């Protein structure tokens, strides 16, 4: 859909590009180390309560959970360990090779790799803050 179609349909044109994902971490040092050492992401900002990493197309803000209420009030911050509420997915060329690399970094898989009926080979893992991530390899058409 182009901008003129969005305007005609009454959609909000500005809501089309995710810039930052903020995750709340009880253990900021462990979570910061995870993204630096396992993902190999460059750190673009850091202060005593946060660390911001750069993906190719967005920023990941790891924020100390005690600072989160100011961002989401009047909603409560979800309790640690209450279970995932969303799962970002990273496209990879080879799911099996990526899983092997995760294992070399001491990251345990929650599931996978497994071929999904929607044409992806996926696997999931968790970071120290409890965020569940998925990797997905596009499979050739059946």
C-alpha positions in Angstrom: 0.0 0.0 0.0 1.4 3.4 -0.9 1.0 6.7 1.0 -1.9 7.9 -1.1 -3.8 4.7 -0.6 -3.1 4.8 3.1 -4.4 8.4 3.2 -7.6 7.4 1.3 -8.2 4.5 3.6 -7.9 6.7 6.7 -4.8 4.8 8.0 -2.1 6.5 10.0 0.7 6.8 7.5 3.4 7.3 10.1 2.9 3.8 11.7 4.9 1.8 9.2 8.5 1.6 10.5 9.7 0.2 13.8 12.7 2.2 15.0 13.3 0.8 18.5 12.3 -2.2 20.5 12.7 -1.7 24.3 13.0 -4.7 26.5 13.0 -4.6 30.3 15.7 -6.5 32.1 16.1 -7.2 35.8 19.8 -8.0 35.2 21.1 -5.3 32.9 24.8 -6.4 32.9 23.9 -10.0 32.0 21.5 -8.9 29.3 23.9 -6.3 27.9 26.6 -8.9 27.7 24.3 -11.4 26.0 23.5 -8.9 23.1 27.2 -7.9 22.8 28.6 -11.4 23.0 26.0 -13.6 21.4 24.4 -11.3 18.8 27.7 -9.3 18.3 25.7 -6.0 18.1 27.4 -2.7 18.3 26.6 -0.7 21.4 25.5 2.8 20.4 24.5 4.2 23.8 25.0 3.2 27.4 24.2 4.8 30.8 23.6 3.3 34.2 20.1 2.1 33.4 20.2 1.2 29.7 22.2 -0.1 26.8 21.2 0.5 23.2 22.3 -1.8 20.4 22.1 -1.4 16.6 20.6 -4.0 14.3 20.8 -3.3 10.6 17.3 -1.9 10.6 16.5 -0.9 14.2 17.7 -0.2 17.7 17.3 -2.5 20.7 17.0 -0.6 24.0 17.8 -2.8 27.0 16.3 -0.9 30.0 16.7 -1.8 33.6 13.2 -3.0 34.6 13.0 -0.6 37.6 13.0 2.2 35.1 10.2 0.8 32.9 7.1 2.1 34.8 7.8 5.7 33.6 7.5 4.4 30.0 4.3 2.4 30.3 2.3 4.0 33.1 -0.5 3.8 33.9 -0.1 0.1 32.8 1.9 -2.1 35.1 5.2 -3.6 34.0 4.9 -7.3 33.3 6.5 -9.5 36.0 9.7 -11.3 35.1 9.1 -14.9 34.3 5.4 -14.4 33.6 5.9 -15.7 30.1 6.6 -14.0 26.7 4.2 -11.4 25.4 5.8 -11.1 21.9 8.6 -12.7 20.0 10.8 -10.9 17.5 12.0 -13.0 14.6 15.3 -12.7 12.8 15.6 -13.9 9.2 18.7 -16.2 8.8 20.2 -17.9 5.7 20.8 -21.2 7.6 18.8 -22.1 10.7 20.8 -25.1 11.6 24.1 -23.3 11.3 22.8 -20.4 13.4 21.6 -22.9 16.1 25.0 -24.4 16.2 26.5 -20.9 16.6 24.1 -20.1 19.4 25.1 -23.4 21.1 28.7 -22.4 20.9 27.8 -19.2 22.8 26.0 -21.3 25.5 22.5 -20.4 24.4 20.0 -23.2 24.9 17.2 -23.6 22.4 13.6 -23.6 23.6 12.6 -25.5 20.4 13.7 -26.3 16.9 15.0 -26.2 14.5 11.8 -27.3 13.0 10.2 -26.9 9.5 6.9 -25.0 9.8 3.9 -25.3 7.5 4.2 -21.7 6.5 7.5 -22.3 4.7 10.1 -21.4 7.4 12.6 -23.5 9.4 12.5 -21.9 12.9 14.1 -22.2 16.3 13.5 -20.2 19.5 15.7 -19.1 22.4 15.6 -16.8 25.4 17.8 -13.9 26.5 18.7 -13.4 30.2 15.8 -10.9 30.5 13.3 -13.5 29.4 12.7 -12.2 25.9 12.1 -15.1 23.5 13.6 -14.7 20.1 13.0 -16.8 17.0 15.3 -17.3 14.0 13.7 -18.3 10.7 15.1 -19.6 7.5 12.9 -19.4 4.4 12.4 -22.8 2.9 12.2 -23.5 -0.9 8.6 -23.9 -2.1 7.4 -27.4 -1.8 
